[in-house]
Amino acid sequence: MTVSQLAKSIAESPTLKLNEEARLLREKGEAVIHLGAGEPKNRAPISAILSSAAKLNTGDVKYTPADGTPSLKKAIIKYTEENYDKVVAPENIIVSAGAKQSVYNILYTILNPQDEVIILAPYWVSYPEMVRMVYGVPVIVTPEDGGFHPRMEDIMKAVSSYTKAIIINSPNNPSGVVYSEEFIAQIIEYCEKKGIYIIMDDIYHKLVFDGKKWPACYRFTKKDLESSHIIVVNGVSKLYGMTGFRVGWAIAPRELITNQTLIHI
């Protein structure tokens, strides 16, 4: 049996490795505080459970539109307006099997071989491997001051003619840092000016504490959605404790959504 060189080049997930190690230790009776998987302990809302069960009980479980059902898109439109102060159209939304698939589909849609994607350290372990899976080049940028908050000067040094996108994950996994409003404003202005896609992985955006505030990205651009380079990713897994439901979505210009829909089909 043979596998492709690309498959061989993808590194094992450190998160899954930690999950398995924690499971084996628990089976041995060890007391384990597991910080591997990004899985909240809260239960899924009972309303979501009951609605899902009611849908299954009808027996009407058929194919849905590749970009998401109209009712779910309507809920995402409402969520976006309430949390981002932005009105989007159904054509600007695509629903995926989790936010991770949304990020992968975006990279598949926008990258050509050898295009570079800037990833800010510390970062979620899947980002570099997803970039490599579509023949892109991950460029890791680590703050020279040794901190956890990215700095514009470090990012600007890393940008090249091959830079196609920058991934922003705030609140950040794994550091927990909430990027400042000043930084978000600067990086969005920079990307819009340079024509670089800025992928906002906002999956943790409501998990903020101690009076901290998460700055919504659309506040910092004057461009409309169709001409903007902002792509927003979100989902239900973290805030609602619904990791097993695998529901995520992306909001982007219609052309990108159309191409991602073709990938789903």
C-alpha positions in Angstrom: 0.0 0.0 0.0 1.2 3.5 -0.9 0.2 7.0 0.1 0.9 10.3 -1.5 3.9 12.4 -0.6 1.5 15.2 0.5 -0.2 12.8 3.0 3.2 11.7 4.3 4.3 15.4 4.8 1.4 16.2 7.2 2.5 16.0 10.8 0.5 14.1 13.5 -1.9 16.3 15.4 -0.3 17.2 18.8 -3.8 17.8 20.2 -5.0 14.3 19.3 -1.8 12.8 20.7 -2.4 14.6 24.0 -6.0 13.5 24.1 -4.9 9.9 23.7 -2.2 10.2 26.4 -4.7 11.8 28.8 -7.2 8.9 28.1 -4.6 6.3 28.8 -3.5 8.0 32.1 -7.1 8.2 33.3 -7.6 4.5 32.5 -4.6 3.8 34.8 -6.3 5.8 37.6 -4.1 8.9 37.3 -5.5 12.3 38.3 -5.3 14.2 35.0 -5.9 17.9 34.3 -6.2 17.8 30.6 -5.6 21.0 28.7 -5.3 19.5 25.2 -8.5 19.6 23.3 -10.3 22.9 23.1 -13.6 21.4 24.4 -15.6 23.3 27.0 -17.2 21.4 29.9 -20.6 23.0 29.7 -23.4 20.9 28.3 -25.1 21.8 25.0 -28.2 23.9 25.4 -31.2 21.7 26.1 -33.2 23.6 23.4 -30.6 22.4 20.8 -30.9 18.8 22.0 -34.7 18.8 21.9 -34.8 20.5 18.5 -32.4 18.0 17.1 -34.3 15.1 18.5 -37.6 16.4 17.2 -36.1 16.7 13.7 -34.8 13.2 13.8 -38.1 11.9 15.0 -39.8 13.2 11.9 -37.6 10.9 9.8 -37.1 13.7 7.3 -33.3 13.7 7.3 -32.4 14.3 3.7 -29.8 16.2 1.7 -29.6 19.9 2.4 -28.2 22.8 0.3 -24.4 22.5 0.1 -24.0 26.0 1.5 -26.5 25.5 4.4 -30.2 25.5 5.1 -32.1 28.8 4.7 -33.3 28.7 8.3 -29.7 28.2 9.6 -28.4 31.0 7.4 -31.2 33.2 8.7 -30.0 32.5 12.3 -26.4 33.3 11.3 -27.5 36.6 9.7 -29.2 37.5 13.0 -26.1 36.4 15.0 -23.8 38.5 12.8 -25.9 41.6 13.1 -26.1 41.3 16.9 -22.4 40.5 17.5 -20.7 42.3 14.6 -23.1 45.1 13.9 -23.0 44.0 10.2 -25.9 43.0 8.0 -24.9 40.2 5.5 -26.9 38.4 2.8 -27.5 34.6 2.6 -25.1 34.6 -0.4 -22.3 35.8 1.9 -22.6 32.8 4.1 -21.6 29.1 3.9 -22.1 26.5 6.6 -19.5 23.8 7.0 -18.9 20.7 9.2 -17.2 22.8 11.9 -15.1 26.0 11.9 -12.0 23.9 11.1 -13.5 22.8 7.7 -14.4 26.4 7.1 -10.8 27.5 7.5 -9.6 24.7 5.3 -12.1 25.5 2.5 -11.1 29.1 2.6 -7.5 28.2 2.2 -8.4 25.8 -0.6 -10.3 28.6 -2.3 -7.8 31.4 -2.1 -4.3 29.8 -2.3 -2.2 28.9 -5.3 0.9 26.6 -4.8 3.6 28.4 -2.9 1.4 31.3 -1.7 2.2 32.2 1.8 -0.1 32.5 4.8 1.1 34.3 7.9 0.3 32.6 11.2 0.8 34.4 14.4 2.6 32.4 17.2 1.4 31.0 19.5 -1.1 29.4 17.2 -3.6 26.5 16.9 -1.6 23.5 15.7 -3.8 22.8 12.7 -3.2 26.0 10.9 0.2 25.2 9.4 -0.8 21.7 8.3 -4.0 23.0 6.6 -1.9 25.5 4.6 0.5 22.7 3.6 -2.5 20.5 2.5 -3.4 23.0 -0.2 0.3 23.4 -1.2 0.7 26.8 0.5 3.6 27.9 2.7 2.9 28.7 6.4 5.0 31.6 7.6 5.2 31.7 11.4 5.6 35.1 13.0 6.7 35.1 16.7 6.8 38.4 18.6 10.4 39.5 19.1 9.6 40.8 22.5 8.9 37.3 23.7 5.2 38.1 24.5 2.0 36.5 23.4 0.5 39.5 21.6 1.4 40.0 18.0 3.2 43.2 16.8 2.7 44.9 13.5 6.4 45.5 13.0 7.0 41.7 13.1 4.2 41.0 10.7 5.3 43.6 8.2 8.8 42.2 8.1 7.3 38.8 7.3 5.0 40.0 4.4 6.4 39.2 1.0 5.1 39.3 -2.6 3.8 35.7 -2.0 1.7 36.7 1.1 -1.9 35.8 0.4 -3.5 35.7 3.8 -3.0 36.3 7.5 -4.9 34.2 10.1 -6.1 36.1 13.2 -7.4 34.0 16.2 -8.5 36.2 19.0 -9.2 35.3 21.8 -6.2 33.1 21.0 -5.8 29.4 21.2 -3.6 28.4 23.1 -2.5 31.6 24.9 -5.9 33.0 25.8 -4.8 36.5 24.8 -7.4 38.9 23.5 -5.8 41.0 20.8 -6.1 44.7 21.4 -8.6 46.9 19.5 -5.6 49.0 18.3 -3.9 46.0 16.8 -7.1 44.7 15.1 -7.6 48.1 13.6 -4.0 48.3 12.3 -3.9 44.8 10.8 -7.3 45.2 9.0 -6.2 48.6 7.6 -2.9 47.1 6.5 -4.5 44.0 4.8 -7.2 46.0 3.1 -4.6 48.4 1.7 -2.3 45.5 0.6 -5.0 43.3 -0.8 -4.2 40.5 1.7 -7.0 38.3 2.9 -7.4 38.5 6.7 -9.1 35.3 8.0 -10.7 36.1 11.4 -11.1 32.9 13.3 -13.6 34.1 15.9 -14.6 30.8 17.4 -13.7 32.0 20.9 -15.1 35.5 20.5 -17.5 35.3 23.4 -15.2 33.5 25.8 -13.9 36.7 27.4 -13.7 37.5 31.1 -12.6 40.1 33.6 -14.2 43.0 31.8 -12.2 42.5 28.6 -13.8 43.3 25.3 -13.5 41.5 21.9 -13.3 44.0 19.0 -15.6 43.1 16.1 -13.6 43.2 12.8 -16.1 45.0 10.5 -15.8 48.2 12.6 -12.3 48.8 11.2 -13.0 48.8 7.5 -14.7 51.3 5.2 -15.1 48.8 2.4 -18.3 47.0 1.7 -18.4 43.2 2.1 -17.9 42.5 -1.6 -14.7 44.5 -1.9 -13.3 43.8 1.6 -10.6 41.2 2.2 -12.0 40.2 5.6 -13.3 36.6 5.9 -15.0 35.7 9.2 -15.1 32.2 10.6 -17.3 31.2 13.5 -19.3 28.3 14.9 -21.3 26.8 17.8 -18.7 24.4 19.2 -17.0 26.5 21.9 -19.6 29.0 23.2 -22.4 26.5 23.2 -20.4 23.4 24.2 -21.6 21.7 21.0 -18.3 20.3 19.6 -19.9 17.1 18.4 -22.5 18.9 16.3 -19.8 20.1 13.9 -21.5 23.3 12.8 -19.3 26.2 11.6 -19.6 28.9 9.0 -17.7 31.5 7.0 -18.8 35.0 5.9 -17.1 36.4 2.8 -17.6 38.1 -0.5 -20.1 36.2 -2.7 -17.4 35.0 -5.2 -15.5 33.2 -2.5 -18.7 31.7 -1.1 -19.7 30.5 -4.5 -16.3 28.8 -5.0 -16.4 27.2 -1.5 -19.9 25.9 -2.3 -18.4 24.1 -5.3 -15.9 22.5 -3.0 -18.8 21.3 -0.8 -20.6 19.8 -3.8 
